C-alpha cells in the first residue's frame, strides 16, 4: 500500500505536465442516448477497485491485482491508484527507473463530475452530466501523447478507444449502473449500505453534502 501511495504521488506530479501539455484530444464517442442512471452512481462505480475481478473478468481483470487499490481525498477531489499485475514483481525497483503507469493505474475524481483514468499509454476523461435525476449524459474523451502520424496509428487508437469505451465502460460499468438504478427505482430498499472497500464513494457523497449545504 505504501508503494502504491508513493507511486500515486509521483504520478500526480508527472501528470500535471503529461495530461495538460503533451497529450491532446483524439477520440470522442459519437453522440449517444443518455444513460438511464443517476450521475452519482457512475462516479461511485469508478471509485472502487474491487469490482474489477467480477465485472471485468473477461476484459481488463487480467491486467489488475484483485482488490488492491489505494485512494486519498484531496479537498473535494479524490485520487486513487489501482495495482496492475506487474506491481508485485517490482517491489525492489526504483520508482525513478520505471514507468509507473505500467505498475498501477492512477485515477482521479475531479469534483464534482469528471473522472480521469491514466491507462498505461493514454488517458480517459469521463464527464457525467445529469439531465434529470435519472438520465445522465456520459461523455468519454481519450487523450493520447501525440496525434497519429499514419493510418496504422489511427486504426490502433480507434481500436483502443472502442475496446475501453464500448467493451468496458458501456457494456460493463454502465450496464451495471443502469441495473442499480432500476433496483433503486423499485423502492424495495430504504438505505444503501457501503462496504469498507467503498470508502472513497463515501468521501464523494460527503463532499456533495457539503457543497449542497453551502448553496
Ligand atoms: Fe469498472
Boltz pocket constraint, residues with backbone or C-beta under 6 A from the ligand:
constraints:
  - pocket:
      binder: B
      contacts: [[A, 45], [A, 48], [A, 51], [A, 52], [A, 55], [A, 56], [A, 173]]
      max_distance: 6.0
